[in-house]
Structure formats: C-alpha cells, structure tokens
Amino acid sequence: MSNRLLNGTDFMQMAILGAAVLERNAERINALNVFPVPDGDTGTNMNLTMKSGANELQGRPSVSLGKAAEALSKGLLMGARGNSGVILSQLFRGFSRSVAGMEEAGPVQFAAALQLGVDTAYKSVVKPVEGTILTVAREAAKHAVHIARRTPDVETLMNEVLAKAQETLLRTPDMLPVLKQVGVVDSGGQGLVCIYEGFVQFLSGAAGADYALPPASAA
C-alpha cells in the first residue's frame, strides 16, 4: 500500500491476511490457553471467528472503508466462537461504527476506530480482566491515538500498533498470575498480535500479491 489513506480494498486485504496469519498459528495459540479455563481452544475459536469475518468481507467487497468494515463486523458477529471470538467481534464492531460512512481513513481516523473498538469490547465484558486480549488491544489503541497526529500514514501507525501490542503481550504474565505460574503469555492477546502481524504484512507489501482465503468450509 503506497497511499497515505486506507480504503475498503486495502482493509479487505489486511483482514484476509490477518486471518491467514492467525490460522497458521492457531495450534500454537491453543497451547497457550490457560485462562479463563485451560480448554485449549482459543486459537481455534479466534480462527473460526476471523475466518467468518474475512469470508463475509470477500463476499461483499467495497472500495469504501466504512462498508468493508461493516461487512467484516457482520461476519465476525455471525461466526463468533468462545469468549475470545466474541471479544474479537466486539473490537471490530466498534471499529466499524467509528468508520461508518467513510470512504477512506488516515492515521487519526484509524487510531480513533481502534479506540472505539476497545471501548466497545470492554463494555461487552461483565468483569474485564487485565492481562488478556482486552489489555493488549487497549494499550495498542491508546498508543495509536497518542501518536496518530504526527504519523504520516496508516502503515507507519500500524507498525507502531503492532510493536505496542507485542510489548504488552510480553507483560501479560505480570498482570495475570495464572499465566506466570504456567510460564505463558495470554492466548487471546497472542491471537490479536497475529492478526495485527497480518495487517502489517499487507501494508508493508511483505505479503506480495493479493491474498485470498479458501472458501469457507461447511464446518
């Protein structure tokens, strides 16, 4: 992506690649899953949720960022699995509401959308727990809002978002004792970092040509 502004076509490719990176790491994320219960399905749930969103987006492509974000949000909400999937769907539900009606967005608008996503996700959880995907998303969005006005484009901003998310993820064991006891980072936070890695890969051109997910399976 060479433009300073992000449109719906760019966003679709970001989401598709984010889903692909998440899928490749789903089993590794499952192995980290010790909170709230050690049932080893966070990676699977986030993968199914994100794939549902990306497939909905592929079926409703739009150059409008607002319409593309709405399609992703709808797909995520329809396919949300488990706590992590529900939180992921709420993050992008808030994002979609923030960019509704926009054809494209720059760093300031993109950062604001990430922040509204966080606000929406926190409101959807009765008792938010720190050291989870919520914390990783919050700290990354907060950093984005702080630096957005002096950031030249969404690619640069997203690189900063990813770096902050990775940094926060590494601190999750210090926030949630059960993670430290087992010696792992938060599984949901790791899943979000994978999605953000896919976003950055597309924006930086590291992904090469347009990427497409295989058709959704009956499962």
N, C-alpha and C positions, 0 to 999 in steps of 0.2 A: 504494500500500500504506500503510494507516494504522496497522496493528498494530505493536507493538514486536517481535513474534516472526514468523519466516518459516516458512511451511508448504509443503507439496508443491505446492499450486496456485500459490502465488507463485513458487516455484522454477521450475516449468514455464514460466511466462510470462517469467521472467528469461532462461531458456535459449533460448526461442524468439526473443525479441527480440535477444539476444546473437548468435544465429546469423544473424538478418536483417541486423544492422549489419555483421557480418563479411562476409556475402555481397555487400553493397553496396560494400565496399572491397577485394574480392578481387583485382581487377586492379591496384589501387594497391599492394597488398602484394606481388604478383608482381614489380612493377617494382623493389622494394627488395631482392629476393632475390639476394644475392651470397655468402652463406655457408650451408652449407659448400661448395656449388658454385653458380655462377650459372646455375641452370637455370630460374629464373622461375616456379616452381610452388608456392611456399609458400602463397600466398593460395588457390590452387585446392585444395591438399591440406587446409588447415585448414578451408576452406569445406565441402568434401565430408565431412570428419570431423565437424564440428559439426552439419551438417545431418542426418547419420545419427543422431547422438545426440538431437537435438531431435525428429526424426520418431519415434524409438523412444519417447521420453517422451510425445509426443502420443498414441501408440497405447496407452500404459499409464498414463493419468492417475491420480494419487492425491493425496489431501489430506495424506498422510504424507510429510514431507520425506525420511525415510530411503528409502522406496520410490521416490519420484520421483528422487532422486539415483542410486539403483541402476539405474533404467531409463535415465537419461542415460548413466551409465557404460557400461552394456552396449552401447548404441547407438554410443557413441564407439569402444569397443574393436572392435566388428564393422566399423566403417567407417573405421578409422584409415588415413590415407594419408600416406606420407612421414615423415621424421623429425619434422617439426613436428606432424603429426597424431598420431603415436604419443605424443609428449610431452604434447600436449593431453589425450589419453585417459588418460594416467597421472595428470595433475593432478586430473582429476575422479574417477579410480578411488580415489585417496587420500581425496578429499573425501567420496565415497560411504561409504567404510569408516568415516570419522570420525562421520558422522551416522546410521549404521545403527541402526535401531530407534527413532529419534527421530520424533515426530510434528511437532515444530517446533523452531526454534533461535533463540536470541538472539545478540547480538554476540559473546559469549565463545565459544559453540559454533561459530558461523560462522567466526570467526577461526582456531580450532583446526582446523577442517576444511580451510581454505585451507592451513594449515601442513602438515598431513599430506599434502595433495596435492603440495606442493612436495617433501617428503621422499620420497614415492613416485616422483615423476618423476626426481629426482636419482639414485635407486637404479637406475632403468631405463636410464640412460645410462652406457656404459662409461667414457668420458672427457668429463665435463661441461666445457663451455667457457663462460667468463664473457663477458658482453656479448650474450647470447642470450635467448630466451624464458624459460629457466630463471632467469636473473638477475632479469628483470622480475617473474616470479612470486614469486621468493624475497623480494625486497625489499618487495613489496606485502604478502605474507603476514606477514613479520616486523613490519612497521609495524602491521598489523591486530591481531596478538597483543599488541603493546605498548600499544595504546590501547583495546582492547576493553572492559576493565572500567570505563572511565569514559565509554563511548559509550552513548547512550540506546537506539539501535535499529539494525537491520541497514542501513537506508537511509543513516543517517549514517556507519556504518562503511564501507559500500561506496563512498561518495563519497570517503572517505579512501584506500581501497584504489586506486581509480581514479587519484586525484591522485598517489599514490606510484608507481604503475605508469607513468604518463605521464612523471613526473620521471626515473625510472630509464631508461626508453626513450630519452630525450634524451641520456643519458650513455653509451649502449651504444657509440658510436663511440670513446669514450675507453678502452674496455675491449678492443675488438676492432679491431686495426689495419686490417684489410681494409675495415671499414665506414668508417673515417675516410678511407682512400685514395679511396674512391668517393664519399664525402660523403652517406651514407645512415644511417638507424637500422636496427636489426635487424628483419628482416621478420617473424619469428615473434613477437617481442615486440610489434610493431605489431598483429599479429593478435589477441594476447591482450588488448591495450588496447581493440580494437574490441569484443570480447566483453564486457569489463567496462563499456564505454560503454553497451551494450545493457542490461546488468543495472541500471545506474544510471537509465537512461531509464524502465525499468519501475517501479522502486522509488520514483522521484520523481513518477510519474504523468505524465511528459512524453510517454509513448507513447500516451496516451489509452485507448481501449477495448482489450479483449483482442486480442492479435495471434496470428495463426496462420500457419504456414508452408504453402506449397502442398504437395501430395502429393509424395513422393519420386519422382524420375524413374527410368526403367529404367537409366539410366546410373549 
